[in-house]
């Protein structure tokens, strides 16, 4: 009886459902609370910079950093850098997430494939990201392919682990009740395994996306002449701390925006969940 209760939401006919008030995505009225601490820190930074406590040649005021971003945008210099970085992250994320999803599903669902592949992949996961750089340059050159592959490596492992562990942690009672209802093969995967694995999968995707933004910096340091990573290194080489901080700020904003979009998609697909976390969304 308990198993039937557990599996009922997964086996119910597909159709539109209405999320409860506690499960709705973060609304505009709830955003300012998360902005309090960053705004306070920026205000403190601005005051200390204007008072001369912070040396302008090492840590210029936020207003100067924002002016630099505005000037780069006005002259048109910023947009190619943004476009190249976003393109590399998008391609690397797509490649890494696709491979991670496929291999994670394979090793999670089939014990034989897990025993065969997982030890190797776990070993590769522990190799530091920068250790791949000289090898990828040797194999793939310093052009776009090596950069995209490096980002894909960063994305792959969190997604792979999320899918594999999500499948392994599916409640056995759900699977048994699904079979009682006559589900087998792809139907069992679609109605039981897929919904039960989605929460862990989206955690893996978000972790992978975060690492993708970290790896794109290493990728663009490999020899790019466009991208926010190049802009950051250019600021270092020419002694312009405002350009370095502008690049870091843009990385933070872009990473946060893309993560928010992924989190919103996750909330839409997991609207049926009634968990402790949803009561605070």
BELHU-V686196 format. One line per field, one symbol per residue. burial: + if it has 16 or more other C-alpha atoms within 10 Angstrom, else -. A space follows every 10 residues. Layout:
# BELHU-V686196
burial=???
This chain:
# BELHU-V686196
burial=---+--+--+ +--------- -++++----- ---------- ----++--+- ---+----++ ++-+++-++- -------++- ++-+++-+++ ++++++++++ +-+++++++- ---+---+-- --------+- --+--++--- -+--++++++ ++++++++++ ++++++++-+ ---+++++-- --+----++- ++++++++++ ++++++++++ ++++++++++ ++++-+++++ +++-+----+ +++++++++- +---+---+- -++--++--+ ++-----+-- -
